[in-house]
């Protein structure tokens, strides 16, 4: 018991350190009576921990108890604040770096079942035929309902084998997929020409290299047979990512004006970001595609282009994640993801729990085999437990930012926290290699192209 008590003190120090960090960061309300309330609470906590250690029917690990206590404290703030254990913290770093070793699928927890959101094109899972909506029953013969454990089992050294057992709608028996792990590049930008002069740019996430990849893609599209006369910017089901990348993407298309304002409780979490003039800015019209899976950083780009009248927004209302998170290193491999501010579009709108409403609402067409149950709906921010409410700014907050100052980074959501839920409706892009022919079967893309070509015809007639 003496050894156990020593471990308790070690992990209690971690809890106190976390609380002190939060207090120093200005996250908790100002302490009254010189912090007596908080320290009384800590005394109660240590008393409970000691009673559990001495009297609980089974031996318990104090490290686990304290970790769960911290997790409960943070996760009850809002849906996007979380204690990140070492594995989760490392996953977050991997996701923003842009590659990992595994089979190549994005998964989420739906109705307590691990479900494939989508296979990543060109990966072992994609080549084997795993599909969006497949439910994962077991990995290497071991049943699992824990998302992080499933991810851990599916990742592994390049060239090693893993068997994934899935249940597919319409198929009676489970299907086993024997897959060989490989390095999975997380490509966040895809592009092609829909027709001469009209480009398609698909951004799936906002990662470290997204801005550079977008610049290359736009340059390639503009060097094709005809200069660009219009662009379809697809950010459907884009769950967000790094805030600075989203700001820079919006800046590519804006010559002046505000892009984003963020406002937190303390001064250093309140900033404004404006567009910079470009010697050769793109002037072609843009149609931005969004839906209920478009969240956070993708909403920042859409909101800036909409408010600055730089693009037409088409699709369905976005997710509504109008908050900014930062990730702090707690030591020993742990991280703390904490909501520090709300953000506001150039007009001063807070889209928190509201979303970006499209200028032109276009519902996706159901796949041919969807039947009468097709809904095309998503869970949104307002459906999440403990979600923050919107707070519209009286006027856009625009304090000056120091030159070269970096905004707080909004880390990519972990797969188990991605703010989206798909009902049987098919992928927003038809499955298979990305081609203009396949994209034109997507009614939202084809409608966007119609708008761009119509605008070009009207512009010629007015000259």
Secondary structure, DSSP 8 states (H G I E B T S, - for coil): -HHHHHHHHHHHHHHHHHHHHHHHTT-S---SGGGHHHHHHHHHHHHHHHHHHHHSSS---HHHHHHHHHHHHHHTT-TT-EEE-HHHHHHHHHHHHTEEEE--EEEEEETTEEEEEEE-TTSHHHHHT--TT-EEEEETTEE---HHHHHHHH--STT-EEEEEEE-TT-SS-EEEEEE-EEEE---EEEEEEETTEEEEEE--B-TTHHHHHHHHHHHHHTSSS--SEEEEE-TT---B-HHHHHHHHHHH-SSSEEEEEE-SSGGG-EEEE----TT---SEEEEEE-TT--THHHHHHHHHHHTT-EEEEES------EEEEEEEEETTEEEEEEEEEEE-TTS---TTT----SEE------TT-GGG-------GGGSTT-------SS-------TT----------GGG-S----SS--SS-SSS--HHHHTTSHHHHHHHHHHHHHHHHHHHH-
